[in-house]
Amino acid sequence: MRGIVAFLRDDRGSQSIEFVLWLPIIGALLVIISYASILYTAHTEMWNVARDTARRMTTGVFDVTGVLDQTAAEDYAQSQLRLYDLFGSGYVVVATEDTVASTMTVVITLGVTDASFDAGYFGALTLVGGTMAARVVMRAEPV
């Protein structure tokens, strides 16, 4: 009886148990924070490239004999996005011109699972799914 009471009062190793119980939660939080920061960075770069491409379109950088070369604008955006494409993501760029409203539109889309670093290792994170998009519309400068 005396041995049982002494065993129950012994608190050696209790901190190790607490650490082991909290470790998975802390690890999961670190993975989620990393995942969210990568998505945020990718989305920010999409906005920056879309804005830069639309600005170049409105100022006539991609004009060939007075006509907007949409393919050149899309190729430019793709080349800029490759600088930030660490995971081989599939950015889709669409550049259009509305001659009636004198506006240029650049839309860049990317699947959320394409921007992730986990490549399917963390199944719960790939369930988020969806598509990120950056859409910029700029009015053309008067000639």
Secondary structure, 3 states (H helix, E strand, C coil): CHHHHHHHHCCCCHHHHHHHHHHHHHHHHHHHHHHHHHHHHHHHHHHHHHHHHHHHHHCCCCEECCEECHHHHHHHHHHHHHCCCCCCCCCEEEEEEECCCCEEEEEEEEECHHHCCCCCCCHHHHCCCCEEEEEEEEECCCC
